[in-house]
Amino acid sequence: MLLRNSTLNDERRIAATEEQVRSVDVVQQSKNIGVAEREHEIKDPVELEIARQTLTFLNMEDAVTKPKPHVKIAQEDGSCPAVERIPDLQGALPQATLLIQNLQEGEVHAVHPELGPGGSWKPNDCQARDKIAVIIPYRDRQTHLTRLIDFLIPILQRQRLDFRFIVTEQYGNDLFNKGRIMNAAFIFAESLGVDCVVFHDVDMFPQDDRNPYSCPPGPRHLGAFVSNLGYQLWYKEIVGGVLAVSMADYRAVNGYSNQFWAWGGEDDDMGQRVLSLNYTIERPNPETGRYSMLKHVKRKRTAPKLIYKLLGNSANRVAYDGLNETDKWTIRKVTTRPLYYHLYVDVGPVPEEWRAKA
């Protein structure tokens, strides 16, 4: 029943926000999509399907709710099936909602009253196989954050996962240290008793709900095929964007490095850590594992020489640089919000050699 209500709520939200979408000239964009399709400018079948669904979404004048036939989900033992065996996934997802601006947290919560504290939820038609925490590193992108959570909720519900969201934000405005706020969030996730974590950049939106957010047997790079990279895998150690990892595996690689400041390097370092311990980086099907990346102002790497030096000895630092250095950060405040747990993390002073290059 909750899933059915969620579907109804999604349709009501779509109808309510359609006028807002149109107000930012999305109608013209939808026409462009239709023209592109007619002129065969969109040749990729996955892109074409998304374009068609987006056009359908934008041309809706009335939201007509039709009851869906009941689908038995629970297996004989009462457990939920693996994601790939769930019958009511949608496949390719319309991307039009990514264009909605100024979506408020209160609006999302009103649409999803079934969520518990911290945006938690679990299925009631079967026993969830996995209890996950989606960890979102955050700085100055509130509009992206709200849209991402709103977008992920129905996907995770359809995948029948026991989930919650953790937004980890660096205290203050000094140079960013993504690795430290990720490690702090992982420690907090452990206190919630989850089976695995999904590290999720705030600007990454899945294009298909068959990409599994469930707990993987080994590190799973969900965000491997991204729109702004031409849906290509550029190098073997890449794990940025969206990474799912079990609690045991994250501890085995000693988490993220604490030594990267400003922007860039920590994700590649994580990939090298994973490979140095003879793990295989699992990646999704290239057709169903695609992501749209929202446009934003790119931040430049402030100290490329320091970054490349660290990347040159990633494997050697696994034992001492990472999750086990709990003195490198302090969680100053934890707030339980309706959609997520909000962590303020003090990452300590910035080394002068990084500040000099900034």
Number of C-alpha atoms within 10 A of each C-alpha: 10 17 16 13 14 19 19 18 18 18 17 16 16 19 18 12 16 21 12 17 19 17 11 13 11 18 16 11 15 21 14 14 19 19 13 15 16 10 10 11 12 17 11 9 10 16 16 19 17 19 24 16 17 19 21 13 19 22 14 12 9 8 14 11 10 7 9 9 6 9 10 11 18 16 11 8 8 12 15 23 18 15 19 11 12 17 13 13 16 11 14 21 19 19 19 21 18 18 15 18 15 12 17 14 18 12 12 21 15 13 19 22 14 15 20 16 14 19 23 19 21 21 19 13 17 19 19 21 17 20 20 28 29 26 27 26 22 20 16 8 11 15 16 24 22 20 23 21 20 23 19 14 22 18 21 21 18 21 27 30 26 21 26 27 26 27 25 28 22 24 19 11 7 14 19 20 23 27 25 31 30 25 25 23 29 27 14 18 23 14 9 13 12 19 20 25 29 25 23 22 21 25 20 20 27 25 23 22 22 24 24 21 26 27 22 18 12 17 23 24 25 27 28 25 25 21 16 12 12 9 17 13 16 11 8 11 19 18 27 20 21 23 24 29 22 21 20 12 17 21 15 15 24 22 24 25 28 22 19 24 25 21 18 20 22 26 20 18 27 26 23 24 26 26 16 15 12 9 15 14 18 17 18 17 13 14 16 18 22 27 23 19 19 14 10 9 5 7 9 11 15 18 19 15 11 17 21 13 10 19 19 12 13 21 19 12 15 24 12 11 18 21 26 14 14 13 9 19 18 16 19 12 11 15 12 13 15 20 25 24 22 20 24 20 22 20 25 14 10 15 11 9 10 17 14 9 12 13
